[in-house]
Amino acid sequence: IRPDALEVGDRIGGLIQHIAHTPKGPDVAALSALMQQLKTKFPDKTSATVLAQPDTPYDMLVQVMDAVREVAPAAGAQGTRIELFTDVSIGDAPLATTQGGS
């Protein structure tokens, strides 16, 4: 979780997708769609790690974790939640590097 975007990556290939935040915060709908695509490619995987920078608001962290963990039915729709990556770990993201001087 970055101040301006979500960066989804894997340990082997690096960055998969950069998802810019909306004016209201993280684009959890886009994140959820990507997580669903990844789950179809890796149906046996259950673990994911969410790395957040130290100043990440708690609410943002929870929203991202929820989008990684499961897909909820649409508002007002009945149905069951679809599990994605249910074993979510959290940790500290490396600080983003900026170009230019200090």
N, C-alpha and C positions, 0 to 999 in steps of 0.2 A: 504494500500500500504506500503510494507516494502522495505528496501533497496535492498533485494535480492529476493523478492517474493511477490506474491499477495496472501493474505489469505482471502478466501471467507467463510463467516459464517452466522449464523442466531442468533437471540436473544435467542432462546429457546435451540437449540441443540449445539451451539458453532461452532467450525470449521467444514466446509463442505469439503473444499479442499485447499491444499497448492499448488500454481502454481509457480514454480521457474522461475525467469527471464531467458531469453535467453541472449546470448552475446550482442544482440542489444537492450535489455531492457525488459519491461514486455511482457509476452506471451499473447498478446491480442486475438490471435486466440483461444487458450485454454480457456481463460476467456469467450469469446463469445460463444463457444460451451457449456460451463457449464451454462451460463446464459440462453441459449436456452433450455437446459434440465430443468432448474428450472422453466422457464416460462411454460413449458408443465405441470409441477406438480402444479403450482399455476397460472393458466391463468387469474384469476381476480385481482391479485396483480399488482400494477403499480409503487409502491414506492421501492426505494433502497437507501442505504446510502453508500457513499464512504468515508472511513476514511483514511487520509494520514498523514504520519509523517511530521513534520515541514520542513524538508529539501527535500521533494519530488519536483522534477522539474515540472514546470507548464505543459510542454508538456506531461509528463507521466500521470499527473492527467487527462488531456483532453482525452488522448487515452483510459484510463480506463473508464472514464465516458461515452465515445462514445460506448464502447463495452457493457456496462451495459444497455444503453438506447435503442440501436437498432442494427439490423443486416443490413449492407449495401450489395447491390448486389456485386458479384465478379467483379474484375476489368475487364472492357470491356463488361461485361454482362448488358443487359437491364433488368429492373425490378424495383419493388418498395422496399423500405426499410421495414423491418419487425420490428414493435415496440416490445420492451421487457419490461423493467422497465423504463418508461418515466419520472417518477417523482423522479429525482435524487437529493439527498441532499449531501452536503459535510461537513466534520468535521475533527477534529484532532484525529488521531489514538493514542491509548496509546503507549508509548514508548516500544519498544521491550526489553525484559529482556535478559541479557547475563549471561552466567554461569561463575563462577569464580569471582575474585576480581576486583576492579576498576583499 
